[in-house]
Amino acid sequence: MNPLESLRLSWRSIRGHKLRSALTTLGIVIGIAAVIAFVTLGASLQAGIIGDISPDDQRNVYGWAADPDTEGGPLAGAQPVFTQDDLEAVEGLEDVEAAYGYATIQTQAISNGNETVAQGNGLIASGPSYIREDRLSAGSQFEMGEREAVLNPAAANQFDENVTVGDELTVTILGGERTTLEVVGITDTSEGLSPFEGFESSPRVYVPTDPYYAEQASGLGIGGGEGGDGGSDGGDGSGESTGEGDGSGDDARFLAIIVEAESTDQSDIDAARESATAYLESDDSDASELLDDDLAVTFQTSTELLQQLQDILDLLRNFIVGIAAISLLVGSIGIANIMLVSVTERTREIGIMKAVGAQNRDVLGLFLTEAVILGVIGAILGTGLGLLAGYLGAQYIEIPLVYPLEYVALAVVVGVLVGILAGLYPAWRAARTDPIDALRYE
Amino acid sequence: MARETAVRLSNVRKTYRIGEPVHALDGVSLAVPQGSYTAIMGPSGSGKSTLMNLVGCLDTPTAGEVVVGGREVGALGDRERTRLRGTEVGFVFQTFNLMPRLRALENVALPQLFQGVDRTERRERARDLLERVGLGDRADHLPNELSGGQRQRVALARALVNDPAIVLADEPSGNLDTDTEADILDLFDEFHEGGTTMLVVTHERHVAERADRIVHLLDGRIERIEDLGGAADGATTDPTASRTSESGGDSE
């Protein structure tokens, strides 16, 4: 019997049991849809993250001090240990182009003239070169020691009247104090500029650590008590002030610092990392006072940090694909079960076919074809559903959509395979049915 | 002119071992000449079904020879036996045994499907046979849309589709009322006259009387062979009885 005829006959019997066939297929659909949706989301997420690293970011190493055993992403377990003195000394090292602190200052709201919008993301305090010139769509970088800020488009456009370079904004810090800043530049992206920020699009205001972080940390200038400036970023270290013009007794200690190498060459990056680490661990640094066996300095490039993130994503994806694979397994058991029932139910038909000259391989072919058809239909529907779910998911979390086509192909192959494997035993049972018994079967 | 034999059984023995060995057939010899019409009668347990299974190439004898269409069934492998069954034997069952999801035409064409006959040719042949059993206008009906008599006609058409050496009918009118029974038996007669070899198993005398002769089975042996005068067909090891016949030919 030729394959086309098998197909025709099998299709007939699938249509003869519409509900049963549909339910059988459902198991495969769900399994394959889950696999495809999650690998699509995983691939999209990776593309979203990796696509955001600007090439000039590649020369940066991001440092923090934490227990070496701490697992996790950027800043996991970080403690504030780095003083402004440390940063200046690091910047003075031969292999280092620039070094500056990184901190977020928690805020409540931002006002532009009479209009106030809630702003919980805070101010991102860092050094001037944190925002590369080619990242600016308008204006310039802020300068250290000035009450200046650079906004990203999401922050600039959240007011009825878009903020432009030269505008003055009033920021309400968490705790109620107010401070002003002059907008000197607008960036070209609303996504994060470094792994410290995260990568999602949100309104961000970049300010110099001096005066904003220094003031907040020392409890001066912003006008509130020390308890008022919330959060983990509040410096509590002591040391000599280097902040220009603040003259405070308490110096801010930074949780996170960024060191720029002289070029994006791996050797330069390593050199910058090594000399910065060596200095910070030496007795010359303020940080070394606090460093011990349980607190060590870590410097990583954004690529390395992303690798960690990617490892986590991979783990998550593998986990979900594993769950989906179990669903596929359940689906295939469903097919096998249905096929067994079907073989029993159609014992008499098998007997008839054999009586009129059907060979074992004809019967085997018919039942196998049926199982494969169910598997293929399940795979096709599951692929469609999975791609749709991946699309909707990517839309929902606003990441660029990437379809991993090799997985889509794999899903279809798996569907066929599941059909064959699940159909093999029932089909074999059908094939070796004794026609005499089968014809007697009621 | 010696007639060829469609089916020949020589000292056939069939023993089932279900605990105690049971001799379902115990030394049966029978020749069924081409173009003959034989009825097999006997009480239940007499070996009718076993004989049917052997002649229908569904089973192999424990001892002795069963020759169908010139080939010894016991010597064939499963595949060859299946092939022989498909081409040389046509079954008509008491319960019709049509494929429920196939239309009348497709049911008739089914045996040729397994012989790899081209689809167009298959359908032509099936349509022709449906016409001949008087169901030309029912070709596209499903079995459950047909009456019992119509289903049995479809089954008969299916049995004939591969032009078999013999048509085996097992209680062909057992599920039919008297009128339809007469119709289907008339149809048997018609095809018999056209040269088809018929072997009918029945326990009803009036059905058996349509045949040329009646073979009475009892306890796995041939009790006696009743000649109904149509012809003196050989019933034992000697199949030489002659009858002027248009062997195998289509002489309507």
Interface residues (C-beta under 8 A of the other chain):
Chain A: M1 N2 E5 R12 S13 G16 R348 E349 G351 I352 M353 K354 A355 V356 G357 A358 Q359 N360 D362 P435 I436 L439
Chain B: N53 G56 L58 D59 D78 R79 T82 R83 R85 G86 T87 F91 F93 N97 L98 M99 P100 R101 L102 L110 P111 L113 F114 Q115 G116 R119 R158 N162
